[in-house]
Amino acid sequence: MHDLVRGKSVLELGSGTGLLGLVCSAIGATETLLTDMNKDVLNLLKINSDINSETSKCVSVKELDWFSDDDMSELKGKYDVIIGSDLVYDPDITPEFFKMLETLVTDKKQMAYIASTVRREETFNQFTQLLESSAVLESSTMDISDLSPIFIQENSDCSVKLSIIALKQI
Ligand SMILES: C[S@@+](CC[C@H](N)C(=O)[O-])C[C@H]1O[C@@H](n2cnc3c(N)ncnc32)[C@H](O)[C@@H]1O
């Protein structure tokens, strides 16, 4: 993981506690932006980034709602690495999440890593189908359930998948 983020700028989507982005910062990301749309979560992210400011430097927090084109316009093509965990869980928001990835990934140097706990196959399949039909993104998805306990599963019936996404190399 060090090599994936060291010396790179990192954008975390739907950050929650911000753990993922804070770890990326601690292991060498040059700048890290934690994002979410929920006001309470954004406050928590500020607290968590302050508490961890000695080990996680150059971390900032910004509101980013996948339903808002305004929020994402200044982030297009800007971050080397885009990360997210446990963001594919609601069929009503997955299409907007996917559209946002298409909007943010505009440079061939960018990579996105989206980890998903698969609670319902249909919900995750919706995401992979959107990725596979994308005219601009290419992706591969692998089962990383065996990497547990890195990803702690609340339900042992769930698998954990990692989708690696980039701009189509054409
Ligand atoms: C299941 S939590 C995962 C949090 C964190 N990534 C983790 O793995 O612990 C989903 C997160 O996505 C955020 N979220 C949901 N809908 C969103 C949207 N439309 N725009 C931005 N963030 C959203 C939620 O506020 C929440 O923090």
The ligand as a Tripos MOL2 file, in Angstrom:
@<TRIPOS>MOLECULE
LIG
   27    29     1     0     0
SMALL
NO_CHARGES

@<TRIPOS>ATOM
      1 C1        -20.9400    3.0160    5.1690 C.3       1 LIG1
      2 S1        -20.1910    4.5640    5.4130 S.3       1 LIG1
      3 C2        -18.4580    4.2110    5.0530 C.3       1 LIG1
      4 C3        -17.5590    5.1750    5.7540 C.3       1 LIG1
      5 C4        -16.0690    4.8870    5.5960 C.3       1 LIG1
      6 N1        -15.6570    4.9930    4.2310 N.3       1 LIG1
      7 C5        -15.7430    3.5320    6.1450 C.2       1 LIG1
      8 O1        -15.3940    2.6170    5.4000 O.co2     1 LIG1
      9 O2        -15.8300    3.3790    7.3690 O.co2     1 LIG1
     10 C6        -20.6990    5.4850    3.9630 C.3       1 LIG1
     11 C7        -20.2240    6.9230    3.9490 C.3       1 LIG1
     12 O3        -20.6100    7.5150    2.7120 O.3       1 LIG1
     13 C8        -21.1600    8.7820    2.9690 C.3       1 LIG1
     14 N2        -22.1020    9.1410    1.9010 N.ar      1 LIG1
     15 C9        -23.3150    8.5820    1.6490 C.ar      1 LIG1
     16 N3        -23.9140    9.2020    0.6300 N.ar      1 LIG1
     17 C10       -23.0550   10.1630    0.2010 C.ar      1 LIG1
     18 C11       -23.1150   11.1530   -0.8150 C.ar      1 LIG1
     19 N4        -24.2000   11.2990   -1.5970 N.pl3     1 LIG1
     20 N5        -22.0630   11.9790   -0.9890 N.ar      1 LIG1
     21 C12       -20.9690   11.8530   -0.1840 C.ar      1 LIG1
     22 N6        -20.8420   10.9400    0.8070 N.ar      1 LIG1
     23 C13       -21.8910   10.1070    1.0060 C.ar      1 LIG1
     24 C14       -21.8140    8.6610    4.3360 C.3       1 LIG1
     25 O4        -22.0150    9.9110    4.9640 O.3       1 LIG1
     26 C15       -20.8310    7.7590    5.0690 C.3       1 LIG1
     27 O5        -19.8170    8.4940    5.7300 O.3       1 LIG1
@<TRIPOS>BOND
     1     1     2 1
     2     2     3 1
     3     2    10 1
     4     3     4 1
     5     4     5 1
     6     5     6 1
     7     5     7 1
     8     7     8 2
     9     7     9 1
    10    10    11 1
    11    11    12 1
    12    11    26 1
    13    12    13 1
    14    13    14 1
    15    13    24 1
    16    14    15 ar
    17    14    23 ar
    18    15    16 ar
    19    16    17 ar
    20    17    18 ar
    21    17    23 ar
    22    18    19 1
    23    18    20 ar
    24    20    21 ar
    25    21    22 ar
    26    22    23 ar
    27    24    25 1
    28    24    26 1
    29    26    27 1
@<TRIPOS>SUBSTRUCTURE
     1 LIG1         1 GROUP 0 **** ****
